[in-house]
Amino acid sequence: MSKTSDTSANQQIEFEKENNNKQEVKIDTLKQTNKSKPKMDFNSIFPNININDHEEYPWLDDMYNYLINSRVYMFGDSRDYVAVVEHIGYNPRAGDCRSSLYYFGTAFKKKLPKPYSTRLNVTDIVLVEAKHIYEIQDREKEIIQKNTETIIIRNKSTKIEKDINKYNRKSIIGIGVAENDEIDVVMFFRYLTETQPELLWATEEEVRARLTRDLPLIGIVNDFYYEDIVAGDPPIKFKDSDLYRNIQRVSKSLNIKDWKNKKPANNHWRDWPDAGSF
């Protein structure tokens, strides 16, 4: 072998060594970087809501759902408690109206999430199927057709109130597409919560379906103060929210009268006008 070949071979070996050293330094640097980066502790942000277990917090101002109604159920005894936050909403993309029950506490069944699901602590009850809403809507905009008289809610036929004056007297507003005497589906569902709320609220049997014990019902809170822990300005931790503090207070005293809102209740749909507007 010639000197030129030996020199080239040596240069190649030196190059590979130098390149390998650079890669090792790079890998070692990455290890050090990952080592020094603190692990996000989701439980410190969401006490009793473990993001890794696919649990979820209710959002009254969900951009995908028009808020219809909400309330809190409290169950408990000296050993366990369960709080259930009910959120009734209409999602124009899914096309249905549903009640979502958010469970928190020490005695409820956690179902296995479907792929990509983040709703381990949530039960969804479809109140009005998309096909039934589609049947009553105008094809060009989301208003109720003039010749429609009834709608199927929970598999039962329900009369649709068509008198716009009754909506106006209660200051019912919808998604902003209705004109003159027209009525949209959100207006109708919100009108029902004022006149026939039992048609939309979950039954006690439905709410209790995931309790692991037959806990006594402490009470129902229809008016509560809600803070958005994600989009709030400034954002807050769930454990610092008024909702969380009241749940803990009542779970210990077992007296619903101990639920004390720190500010006026704001869980009404009028308090979250941007919900559903995405």
C-alpha angles and dihedrals in degrees: 000000000000126000088245090057091047091050092049091048092049091048090051091050092049091048092051091048091050092047092048091049090052091050091048091050090048092049091045090050090051090050091051091047092051090044094053094045109095116235114247110250103208092180091063088058097040110029110200088009108092108193090196089059090053097248121155141207121224116253114202090186095051105158090217098051131059105222113238102168144328142191143157130246119202122202126174156122136193091293109036143015137193127192118196120195112199119206119185114195146157117229111196091195095054086036097219140100114232145169115231117200115202113200125206129168143055106300114050132104116253111213121210110259122240116242110298090005120145096180105091093139096041132093116195118205114192107219098177119019119227092244092058092049090048090053094059100039130095109248095230101046137008098265127121114259116251094236095050115108106168143027132200111247117176089348092304129108113247127188116245114225106229100178105109091195090067090055092047093051089058092042091238114175130181138186096317100253099102118098132193106335096352122124126205126206095255090054089052095049091047090049089053091055088057097044110022106014093159088072091066108028116094113254119245088249090056092047092048094047094099100039111115091207134034094254119182117253106248093189149289124265112207096173120046139153112251127197122192103232093190108038097025120126101254100015115233137200117258091237087060094050122107090234092058094045092051092048090053093044095051093042088060100041095036087214119117089204087072089070101108119175111217089211134020113294114268105176094109119110089243089065093060107045094161094058110117094011098115 
